[in-house]
């Protein structure tokens, strides 16, 4: 975490979207299409629309709650209304999914080729074939698992 307990700013390619009381950032390089956002708040998150994220279409608390469901951490938020940003899960939770992806939630420091990143939610590559080290991008064995092939 940074000195004020916020996650390290997202990937430089992340886009930010401002709403009343909240700024949402989205890092497409980390999105694995769990669709928690579009199912949770379709008025805010609609993939066929430009821009596809309109945080002003719902109260900031609801937007934050839905973003917290994003398992990859591709969606993050910063509260601009004085309320706290995302509070990491305690205790830290780590789970290995059948596709080989490690899901982590908590107060995390992730070693990347660009230095350490502080995170609250990540999906890390378990097969080593990612193009976005250490984050999973489903380009390796996990993608084949998703398509019904045996993991190997």
Buried (B, 14 or more C-beta within 10 A) or exposed (E): BEEEEBBBBBBEEBEBBBBEBBBBBBBEBBBBEBEBBBEBBEEBBBEEEEEBBBBBBBBBEBBBEBBBBBBBBBBBBBBBEEEEBBEBBEEEEEEEBEBBBBBBBBBBEBEBEEEEBBBBBBBBBBBEBBEBBBBBBBBBBBBBBEEEEEEE
